[in-house]
Amino acid sequence: MLEIQKKLTNTFYAMLALPATAMGFALSIQISALSWILSTKYKLDIHDVGLVWAAGPIAGILGQVIIGIISDKVWMWNGRRRPFILIGGFLAAMMLLALPNIDVISSSLGIGGILGVAIVVALTLDLAINVSFNPTRSVIADVTPEGVERTKGYTWMQTISGTFGVLAYVIGAIWDNYVLIYFGVFLVLFLSLFPTFFIEEPRYLAGQTEADSKTKSKTSFGEILNYIQPLWGFLLYAIYAITMRIINIKFDNYYAEIICFVVTLFFIFKVLMQKSEGKSAAEKGLIGFKKVLAAHSFTWVGIQTMFVYMFAYVQYKVYGYGDGSVIPDEVSIQMGKVVTISFLIFNAIAAVLPAFVLEPITRKIGRVKTHFICIATMAVGYAAMLFLGFSPFIIYIIMAILGIGWASTISLPFAIMSQQVDQAKMGLFMGLFNLSVVLPQLVASFGIGLAISQAENKSLIFIISTVTLAISAFLWMLVKEEKIHGVEVTTRGKAGH
């Protein structure tokens, strides 16, 4: 073991963050360049591009959970997470390299059309990113003690990953997407392969003995469903929406959405009514995990709504173009710049805050309270966008405020969640935790997308975001961080027995 790992130095935390940074950078390239290159160079129509993108959350639903379960139980290449990080990083880099060369690959394989090859490359890239995110995050929990050190691990992860994510947008803006893609090939390969060999993973996870590791414990499908009970309404809607999209049936009413929303509220209320007094540490942890799922899911409904439909809001509120209006090219370019600058500011704030601002605050008031404040701030920011966001300059200011919530959303919940669950099943629970992200993403893409497309006033975008973030903030108030599987944690985050 390296001395920097023994002492948990800042250098070690920086190195520990690099595999997750590799996947984050690959995701930034995917966001910046995938739709562009599929549409412009390979002439895929918007329907085919949409199907490729929809595969991401679907891949995350299955891939992260399955890989999480497997990585909890295997030991290969002197690591539990290492094999999946290496394979996923290599695949992601190779698929990035393939993106600008799909026509060459198609010709060398003797395939007349390139549509099939393009879809295979894009889906493999998406799968590699989705599958690898789980082990890159789980390894942080594996090698850091619970409490302050683990929070530091996840905040450093976001600061370094976020900084490289901003770099991706800058490269694409200053040069072009081809430079970004080729730069990303080498960066993703290096950051996922090289640091991984210098991070020594524990042979046995926390609370696990050699005898436990040889016991073939299985997690049943029923147990998994019980773990994600607050997400049942989201899951039900995801199945419904995907089925309706596949068979190409559209409804103008919102009966299905209302039913699924009622189901979601019912099971969230059921979780809130559960008492933890007198229960074992494992039972308390599971109740806490379910509350985290509930709170985090509503965060992502609001954030994903902004991600997907921000352009529509700018088009309607700032420039006054409604649905079906013909937009001059120069105006369209200007609108694109407003959205790009907005998200650049949003992500820049999120890159700086976690390690240098949020982590020190958590030492004083705790992780949950810090995250609650950030989410409440985000709800206020969305409300401000609703009432004040009529000019680019004001939007930029509000996006900086929203970046506070985003900084916390992609760092602190991992630390909060990891303290609630069985450390020997971290991969499984990290995969299940990801469902509180991907299922709300599907709700935003399908159900909320239908509502916004039919609404004449696009302010509905930020009405939805404000309400869902307010609900999320309320639910985060009900999450406790005092108990971690037999280890007591004070509000300052220090562990004691």
C-alpha positions as CSV (number, residue, x, y, z in Angstrom):
1,M,0.0,0.0,0.0
2,L,1.3,3.4,-0.9
3,E,2.2,5.8,2.0
4,I,-0.3,8.3,0.6
5,Q,-3.1,5.8,1.0
6,K,-2.0,4.8,4.5
7,K,-2.1,8.5,5.6
8,L,-5.1,9.4,3.5
9,T,-3.4,12.4,2.1
10,N,-4.9,14.9,-0.3
11,T,-2.8,13.4,-3.1
12,F,-4.4,10.0,-2.4
13,Y,-7.9,11.5,-2.5
14,A,-7.0,13.2,-5.8
15,M,-5.8,9.9,-7.3
16,L,-8.8,8.1,-5.9
17,A,-11.1,10.5,-7.8
18,L,-9.4,9.9,-11.2
19,P,-11.3,6.7,-12.3
20,A,-14.6,8.4,-11.7
21,T,-13.2,11.5,-13.4
22,A,-12.5,9.4,-16.5
23,M,-16.1,8.2,-16.7
24,G,-17.3,11.7,-16.1
25,F,-15.2,13.1,-18.9
26,A,-16.5,10.4,-21.2
27,L,-20.0,11.3,-20.2
28,S,-19.3,15.0,-21.0
29,I,-18.0,14.0,-24.4
30,Q,-21.2,12.0,-24.9
31,I,-23.4,14.9,-24.0
32,S,-21.4,17.4,-26.1
33,A,-20.7,15.3,-29.2
34,L,-22.8,12.1,-29.5
35,S,-26.0,13.6,-30.9
36,W,-24.0,16.1,-33.1
37,I,-21.9,13.4,-34.8
38,L,-24.7,10.9,-35.2
39,S,-26.9,13.6,-36.8
40,T,-24.4,15.6,-38.9
41,K,-21.8,13.1,-40.0
42,Y,-23.8,9.9,-40.1
43,K,-27.3,11.4,-40.9
44,L,-29.3,9.5,-38.3
45,D,-32.7,10.9,-37.9
46,I,-33.8,12.3,-34.6
47,H,-35.9,9.2,-33.8
48,D,-32.8,7.0,-34.0
49,V,-30.7,9.4,-32.0
50,G,-33.4,9.6,-29.3
51,L,-33.5,5.8,-29.0
52,V,-29.8,5.7,-28.5
53,W,-30.0,8.2,-25.7
54,A,-33.0,6.5,-24.1
55,A,-30.8,3.3,-23.8
56,G,-28.6,5.1,-21.3
57,P,-31.0,5.3,-18.4
58,I,-32.3,1.8,-19.3
59,A,-28.7,0.4,-19.3
60,G,-28.2,2.1,-15.9
61,I,-31.3,0.4,-14.4
62,L,-29.9,-3.1,-15.1
63,G,-26.2,-2.6,-15.6
64,Q,-25.3,-0.7,-12.5
65,V,-27.3,-3.1,-10.2
66,I,-25.9,-6.2,-11.8
67,I,-22.3,-5.0,-11.9
68,G,-22.7,-3.8,-8.3
69,I,-23.8,-7.3,-7.1
70,I,-21.0,-9.0,-9.0
71,S,-18.3,-6.6,-7.9
72,D,-19.3,-7.2,-4.2
73,K,-18.5,-10.9,-4.5
74,V,-15.5,-11.3,-6.9
75,W,-11.8,-10.9,-6.3
76,M,-9.7,-10.7,-9.5
77,W,-6.5,-8.9,-10.5
78,N,-6.0,-8.0,-6.8
79,G,-9.2,-6.1,-6.7
80,R,-12.9,-6.1,-6.3
81,R,-13.8,-3.0,-8.3
82,R,-10.5,-2.9,-10.3
83,P,-11.5,-5.3,-13.1
84,F,-14.6,-3.5,-13.9
85,I,-12.9,-0.1,-13.9
86,L,-10.2,-1.3,-16.2
87,I,-12.6,-3.0,-18.6
88,G,-15.1,-0.2,-18.6
89,G,-12.4,2.5,-19.1
90,F,-10.8,0.6,-22.0
91,L,-14.2,0.1,-23.7
92,A,-15.2,3.7,-23.2
93,A,-11.9,4.9,-24.7
94,M,-12.2,2.6,-27.7
95,M,-15.7,3.6,-28.4
96,L,-14.8,7.3,-28.3
97,L,-12.0,6.5,-30.8
98,A,-14.6,4.6,-33.0
99,L,-17.1,7.5,-33.0
100,P,-15.4,9.6,-35.8
101,N,-14.4,6.4,-37.6
102,I,-17.7,4.5,-37.9
103,D,-17.6,4.8,-41.7
104,V,-14.1,3.2,-41.7
105,I,-15.2,0.4,-39.4
106,S,-18.3,-0.2,-41.5
107,S,-16.2,-0.4,-44.7
108,S,-13.6,-2.7,-43.2
109,L,-16.4,-5.1,-42.0
110,G,-17.9,-5.1,-45.4
111,I,-21.2,-3.6,-44.2
112,G,-23.0,-1.5,-46.7
113,G,-24.9,0.8,-44.3
114,I,-23.4,2.5,-41.3
115,L,-26.6,2.8,-39.2
116,G,-26.2,-0.5,-37.4
117,V,-22.5,0.1,-36.7
118,A,-23.2,3.6,-35.4
119,I,-25.8,2.4,-33.0
120,V,-23.6,-0.5,-31.7
121,V,-20.7,1.9,-31.1
122,A,-22.9,4.5,-29.4
123,L,-24.7,1.9,-27.2
124,T,-21.4,0.3,-26.2
125,L,-20.1,3.7,-25.2
126,D,-23.2,4.3,-23.1
127,L,-23.0,0.9,-21.5
128,A,-19.3,1.2,-20.7
129,I,-20.0,4.6,-19.0
130,N,-23.1,3.4,-17.1
131,V,-21.5,0.2,-15.9
132,S,-18.2,1.7,-14.8
133,F,-19.7,4.5,-12.8
134,N,-20.7,2.0,-10.1
135,P,-17.2,0.6,-9.3
136,T,-15.5,4.0,-9.5
137,R,-17.8,5.3,-6.8
138,S,-17.9,2.1,-4.7
139,V,-14.1,1.9,-4.5
140,I,-14.1,5.2,-2.7
141,A,-16.4,3.8,0.1
142,D,-14.2,0.6,0.2
143,V,-10.9,2.4,0.9
144,T,-12.1,5.3,3.1
145,P,-13.3,5.1,6.8
146,E,-16.9,6.1,7.5
147,G,-17.4,9.7,8.5
148,V,-15.3,12.7,7.6
149,E,-12.8,10.8,5.4
150,R,-15.5,9.3,3.2
151,T,-17.2,12.6,2.8
152,K,-13.9,14.0,1.7
153,G,-13.5,11.2,-0.8
154,Y,-16.7,12.0,-2.6
155,T,-16.3,15.8,-2.4
156,W,-12.8,15.5,-4.0
157,M,-14.3,13.2,-6.6
158,Q,-16.8,15.8,-7.6
159,T,-14.3,18.7,-7.6
160,I,-11.8,16.9,-9.8
161,S,-14.4,15.3,-12.0
162,G,-16.3,18.5,-12.3
163,T,-13.2,20.5,-13.2
164,F,-12.4,18.1,-16.0
165,G,-16.0,18.2,-17.1
166,V,-15.8,22.0,-17.5
167,L,-12.6,21.4,-19.4
168,A,-14.5,19.3,-21.9
169,Y,-17.0,22.0,-22.6
170,V,-14.2,24.6,-23.0
171,I,-12.3,22.3,-25.5
172,G,-15.4,21.8,-27.5
173,A,-16.2,25.5,-27.6
174,I,-12.7,26.8,-28.4
175,W,-11.7,24.1,-30.9
176,D,-14.3,21.6,-32.0
177,N,-15.9,18.2,-31.0
178,Y,-13.3,16.2,-33.0
179,V,-10.5,17.6,-30.9
180,L,-12.6,16.9,-27.8
181,I,-13.2,13.3,-28.8
182,Y,-9.5,12.5,-29.6
183,F,-8.3,14.2,-26.5
184,G,-10.9,12.3,-24.5
185,V,-9.7,8.9,-25.9
186,F,-6.2,9.4,-24.3
187,L,-7.5,11.0,-21.1
188,V,-10.2,8.4,-20.4
189,L,-7.7,5.6,-21.0
190,F,-5.1,7.1,-18.8
191,L,-7.3,8.1,-15.9
192,S,-9.1,4.8,-15.7
193,L,-6.1,2.5,-16.2
194,F,-3.1,4.1,-14.6
195,P,-4.4,5.2,-11.1
196,T,-6.3,2.0,-10.6
197,F,-3.1,0.0,-10.2
198,F,-2.0,2.2,-7.3
199,I,-5.2,2.0,-5.2
200,E,-5.0,-1.0,-2.9
201,E,-8.4,-2.5,-2.3
202,P,-9.2,-4.4,0.9
203,R,-9.5,-8.1,0.5
204,Y,-12.5,-8.1,2.9
205,L,-15.0,-5.3,3.1
206,A,-15.9,-3.5,6.3
207,G,-17.6,-5.9,8.7
208,Q,-16.7,-8.9,6.6
209,T,-14.5,-11.8,7.6
210,E,-12.7,-14.4,5.5
211,A,-15.5,-16.9,6.4
212,D,-18.1,-14.4,5.3
213,S,-16.4,-13.9,1.9
214,K,-16.6,-17.6,1.2
215,T,-20.3,-17.7,2.1
216,K,-22.4,-17.5,-1.1
217,S,-25.0,-15.1,0.1
218,K,-27.6,-14.2,-2.5
219,T,-29.9,-11.1,-2.8
220,S,-33.3,-12.1,-4.1
221,F,-35.4,-10.1,-6.5
222,G,-37.9,-9.6,-3.8
223,E,-35.3,-8.2,-1.4
224,I,-34.2,-5.7,-4.1
225,L,-37.8,-4.6,-4.7
226,N,-38.2,-4.0,-1.0
227,Y,-35.0,-2.0,-0.9
228,I,-36.3,0.4,-3.6
229,Q,-39.9,0.6,-2.3
230,P,-40.0,4.5,-2.5
231,L,-39.2,4.3,-6.2
232,W,-42.1,1.9,-7.1
233,G,-44.2,4.6,-8.6
234,F,-41.2,5.8,-10.7
235,L,-40.5,2.2,-11.8
236,L,-44.1,1.6,-12.7
237,Y,-44.2,4.7,-14.9
238,A,-40.9,3.9,-16.5
239,I,-42.2,0.4,-17.6
240,Y,-45.4,2.0,-18.8
241,A,-43.7,4.8,-20.7
242,I,-41.1,2.6,-22.4
243,T,-43.8,0.1,-23.4
244,M,-46.0,2.9,-24.9
245,R,-43.0,4.3,-26.8
246,I,-42.1,0.8,-28.2
247,I,-45.6,0.1,-29.5
248,N,-46.0,3.7,-30.5
249,I,-49.1,4.5,-28.6
250,K,-49.7,8.1,-27.4
251,F,-52.3,9.4,-24.9
252,D,-53.3,13.0,-24.5
253,N,-54.5,12.5,-20.9
254,Y,-52.4,12.1,-17.8
255,Y,-54.2,9.3,-16.0
256,A,-51.1,7.0,-15.9
257,E,-48.9,9.9,-14.6
258,I,-51.4,10.7,-11.9
259,I,-51.7,7.0,-10.8
260,C,-47.9,6.6,-10.6
261,F,-47.5,9.9,-8.7
262,V,-50.1,8.7,-6.1
263,V,-48.3,5.3,-5.8
264,T,-45.0,7.2,-5.3
265,L,-46.5,9.4,-2.6
266,F,-48.1,6.4,-0.8
267,F,-44.8,4.5,-0.5
268,I,-42.8,7.5,0.5
269,F,-45.4,8.2,3.2
270,K,-45.1,4.6,4.3
271,V,-41.3,5.0,4.6
272,L,-41.8,8.2,6.6
273,M,-44.1,6.4,9.0
274,Q,-41.6,3.7,9.8
275,K,-40.1,4.0,13.3
276,S,-36.4,3.2,13.8
277,E,-36.6,3.0,17.6
278,G,-35.9,-0.5,18.9
279,K,-34.7,-1.8,15.5
280,S,-31.4,-3.3,14.7
281,A,-28.6,-1.2,13.1
282,A,-29.3,-3.0,9.7
283,E,-33.0,-2.2,9.9
284,K,-32.3,1.4,10.8
285,G,-29.9,1.6,7.9
286,L,-32.4,0.2,5.5
287,I,-35.1,2.8,6.6
288,G,-32.5,5.5,6.2
289,F,-31.5,4.2,2.7
290,K,-35.2,4.3,1.6
291,K,-35.5,7.9,2.8
292,V,-32.4,8.9,0.9
293,L,-33.9,7.2,-2.3
294,A,-37.1,9.2,-1.9
295,A,-35.4,12.5,-1.3
296,H,-32.8,12.1,-4.1
297,S,-35.4,11.0,-6.7
298,F,-37.4,14.2,-6.4
299,T,-34.1,16.2,-6.8
300,W,-33.5,14.5,-10.1
301,V,-37.0,15.1,-11.4
302,G,-36.4,18.8,-11.1
303,I,-32.8,18.8,-12.3
304,Q,-33.4,16.6,-15.3
305,T,-36.4,18.7,-16.3
306,M,-34.1,21.7,-16.5
307,F,-31.3,19.8,-18.3
308,V,-33.7,18.6,-21.1
309,Y,-35.9,21.6,-21.5
310,M,-33.7,24.6,-20.7
311,F,-33.5,25.5,-24.4
312,A,-37.3,25.5,-24.7
313,Y,-37.5,28.0,-21.8
314,V,-34.9,30.3,-23.2
315,Q,-36.6,30.2,-26.6
316,Y,-40.0,31.1,-25.1
317,K,-39.2,33.4,-22.2
318,V,-36.1,35.2,-23.4
319,Y,-36.6,35.4,-27.2
320,G,-40.3,35.1,-27.4
321,Y,-40.6,32.2,-29.9
322,G,-43.4,29.8,-29.4
323,D,-43.9,26.3,-30.7
324,G,-43.8,26.0,-34.4
325,S,-42.3,29.5,-34.8
326,V,-39.6,29.9,-37.5
327,I,-36.4,31.0,-35.7
328,P,-33.7,32.8,-37.8
329,D,-30.3,31.0,-37.8
330,E,-28.6,33.9,-36.0
331,V,-31.2,33.9,-33.2
332,S,-30.9,30.1,-32.9
333,I,-27.1,30.4,-32.5
334,Q,-27.5,33.1,-29.9
335,M,-30.0,31.0,-27.9
336,G,-27.6,28.1,-28.1
337,K,-24.8,30.3,-26.6
338,V,-27.1,31.4,-23.8
339,V,-27.8,27.7,-22.9
340,T,-24.1,26.7,-23.2
341,I,-22.8,29.6,-21.1
342,S,-25.6,28.9,-18.5
343,F,-24.5,25.2,-18.1
344,L,-20.8,26.2,-18.1
345,I,-21.4,28.5,-15.1
346,F,-23.6,25.9,-13.5
347,N,-20.9,23.2,-13.8
348,A,-18.0,25.5,-12.9
349,I,-19.7,26.3,-9.6
350,A,-20.3,22.6,-9.0
351,A,-16.6,21.9,-9.7
352,V,-15.2,24.3,-7.1
353,L,-17.5,24.0,-4.1
354,P,-17.5,20.3,-3.0
355,A,-13.9,19.9,-1.7
356,F,-13.2,23.5,-0.8
357,V,-16.6,24.7,0.6
358,L,-19.1,21.9,1.2
359,E,-16.7,19.4,2.8
360,P,-15.5,21.9,5.5
361,I,-19.1,22.8,6.2
362,T,-20.1,19.2,6.7
363,R,-17.5,18.9,9.5
364,K,-19.4,21.6,11.4
365,I,-23.0,20.9,10.8
366,G,-23.1,17.4,9.2
367,R,-23.7,16.1,5.7
368,V,-27.4,15.8,5.7
369,K,-28.0,19.4,7.0
370,T,-25.5,20.7,4.5
371,H,-27.2,18.9,1.7
372,F,-30.6,20.1,2.8
373,I,-29.5,23.7,2.7
374,C,-28.1,23.3,-0.8
375,I,-31.2,21.6,-2.1
376,A,-33.4,24.3,-0.5
377,T,-31.2,26.9,-2.1
378,M,-31.8,25.2,-5.4
379,A,-35.5,25.3,-5.0
380,V,-35.3,29.0,-4.3
381,G,-33.1,29.4,-7.4
382,Y,-35.7,27.7,-9.6
383,A,-38.4,30.0,-8.2
384,A,-36.2,32.9,-9.0
385,M,-35.8,31.6,-12.6
386,L,-39.5,31.4,-12.9
387,F,-40.1,35.0,-11.8
388,L,-36.9,36.8,-12.9
389,G,-35.3,34.7,-15.7
390,F,-36.2,36.9,-18.7
391,S,-32.7,38.0,-19.7
392,P,-29.4,36.2,-20.3
393,F,-27.5,38.1,-17.6
394,I,-30.1,37.3,-14.9
395,I,-30.2,33.6,-16.1
396,Y,-26.4,33.4,-15.6
397,I,-26.6,34.8,-12.1
398,I,-29.4,32.3,-11.2
399,M,-27.5,29.4,-12.8
400,A,-24.6,30.2,-10.4
401,I,-27.0,29.9,-7.5
402,L,-28.3,26.7,-8.8
403,G,-24.8,25.4,-9.1
404,I,-24.6,25.3,-5.3
405,G,-27.4,22.6,-5.3
406,W,-25.8,20.8,-8.2
407,A,-22.4,20.7,-6.4
408,S,-24.0,19.0,-3.4
409,T,-26.3,16.7,-5.5
410,I,-23.3,15.0,-7.2
411,S,-21.1,14.6,-4.1
412,L,-22.8,14.5,-0.7
413,P,-25.6,12.0,-1.3
414,F,-23.0,9.3,-2.1
415,A,-21.4,9.8,1.3
416,I,-24.8,10.0,3.1
417,M,-26.1,6.8,1.4
418,S,-22.9,4.9,2.0
419,Q,-23.2,5.3,5.8
420,Q,-26.7,3.8,5.8
421,V,-26.0,0.4,4.2
422,D,-24.2,-2.8,4.7
423,Q,-20.6,-2.1,3.6
424,A,-20.2,-5.6,2.3
425,K,-23.0,-4.9,-0.2
426,M,-21.8,-1.4,-1.3
427,G,-21.8,-2.3,-5.0
428,L,-25.4,-3.5,-4.8
429,F,-26.6,-0.4,-2.9
430,M,-24.6,1.9,-5.1
431,G,-26.5,0.4,-8.1
432,L,-29.8,0.7,-6.4
433,F,-29.0,4.2,-5.4
434,N,-28.5,5.0,-9.1
435,L,-32.1,4.0,-9.7
436,S,-33.1,7.2,-7.8
437,V,-31.4,9.0,-10.7
438,V,-32.3,7.1,-13.9
439,L,-36.0,6.4,-13.1
440,P,-36.7,10.2,-12.5
441,Q,-34.8,10.9,-15.7
442,L,-37.2,8.7,-17.6
443,V,-40.1,10.5,-16.0
444,A,-38.7,13.8,-17.1
445,S,-38.1,12.6,-20.6
446,F,-41.5,11.0,-21.1
447,G,-44.2,12.3,-18.8
448,I,-43.0,15.8,-18.1
449,G,-41.9,16.1,-21.8
450,L,-45.5,15.5,-22.9
451,A,-46.8,18.1,-20.5
452,I,-44.3,20.7,-21.5
453,S,-44.8,20.1,-25.2
454,Q,-48.6,20.7,-24.8
455,A,-48.2,23.7,-22.5
456,E,-48.4,27.1,-24.2
457,N,-46.5,28.7,-21.3
458,K,-43.1,27.1,-21.0
459,S,-42.7,28.5,-17.4
460,L,-44.2,25.1,-16.5
461,I,-40.5,23.9,-16.7
462,F,-39.5,25.8,-13.7
463,I,-42.8,25.4,-11.9
464,I,-42.1,21.6,-11.9
465,S,-38.4,22.1,-10.9
466,T,-39.3,24.4,-8.0
467,V,-42.0,22.1,-6.6
468,T,-40.0,18.9,-6.9
469,L,-36.9,20.5,-5.3
470,A,-39.0,21.8,-2.5
471,I,-40.4,18.3,-1.9
472,S,-36.9,17.0,-2.0
473,A,-35.7,19.5,0.5
474,F,-38.5,18.5,2.9
475,L,-37.7,14.8,2.5
476,W,-34.0,15.5,3.2
477,M,-35.0,17.1,6.5
478,L,-36.3,13.6,7.6
479,V,-33.0,11.8,6.8
480,K,-30.8,11.1,9.8
481,E,-27.1,10.3,9.9
482,E,-26.6,9.4,13.5
483,K,-26.4,5.7,13.1
484,I,-24.1,3.6,10.8
485,H,-24.4,-0.1,11.3
486,G,-23.4,-0.1,14.9
487,V,-21.1,2.9,14.6
488,E,-22.3,6.2,16.1
489,V,-21.7,9.4,14.2
490,T,-22.0,12.8,15.6
491,T,-23.3,15.8,13.7
492,R,-19.6,16.7,13.1
493,G,-19.2,13.5,11.2
494,K,-16.7,11.9,13.5
495,A,-17.0,8.2,14.2
496,G,-17.0,6.7,17.7
497,H,-18.1,3.4,19.2
